[in-house]
Amino acid sequence: MTWSKHRTLRRWVPGGLLALFVLLVPWQAHAIIVERVVAVIGEKAILLTDLRKRARPFLVQTFARMPVGPQRAAAESRVLGQVMERIVDEELEATSASRTNTRATADEVDKALRNIARASGGVTLSELFQNIRRDTGMTEVEYRREIRRQVLEGKLLNRMIQNQRITEKEMREVFEKVVKQERRILLYQPAWIVLRLGKNPSKDLVEARMIQARKIVASTRSGSDFGSLAKQHSEDPETQKKGGVLGLRAVSGSPKARSGRFKPLARALERRALTLEPGEVTDPFRYQDALAIVVLVSRQPSRYTTLKAARQEMFERVRGAKLQKVRTKWLKDLRRRTHVDVRL
């Protein structure tokens, strides 16, 4: 170390410590790797390496179907942000668990793993861990740790709602919602009757056609065969001889529609068909240059027959919704009482 360097050191090292400083500084400098802190939760710092390790399974799945480029970089940033939010929640939950002396036992984790294996086609635990390793890159230890976190969260939340009742009304409302949602993926077979109006029809023609259409609807609702009425009255050459049947259809945007195997109806027709139960018929309505009447011939059977048969599932759905609502409020309160600084 030259004299000029000693003079520079004197500017910021107290004189009495200079000799000690010179003795402690190695002659050969070595680079020091400083970890980037991406969040501080309470008194705990989360490092970038910790975040990337937790995000690795999700990044593996994301990158498997995405080429290198700006889109991939944006996806990585999005995944890291989502995992960071999860880490924050977990740290807050761990603090709460410590305060209430709540923990997830080894037996509880093993039970959860057996349930997951059973739900995954009845595989063994060994096969489950192999599948997880293949699909996400997570080791058995990492996966067990992840399940332990979920079990712990479940125990904390269950304590919060243990005194909340689940009513028949709540289950009925969820049942009706689920059945309605399921219709978006079921195949169905509609039929129609078309009464042509032509371009720029007169008021008298529209009125006469509407009277005819209402009579057809009334006959159908009284028990007359819609197919026979379609052969007699419909003016659509493609379906008239087939009793108005439009064939098996998939709902727009559903997986079966996207596959290309089953075509969806035009949206104006589909909206009306989806409100019907098998055998029900719409009122007449204007469609392009015609009046149309749609009947639902059949629909793929629902797996939800009655509320009684689906009671346990509806109970779990209502309970899950309550848990999520409680969790959101609880974590919001914990964040308000804890220092959280995310630096992504």
Summary of the structure (lengths in Angstrom):
residues: 344
radius of gyration: 33.1
end to end distance: 40.5
largest distance: 111.6
contacts: 890
relative contact order: 0.11
helix: 57%
strand: 11%
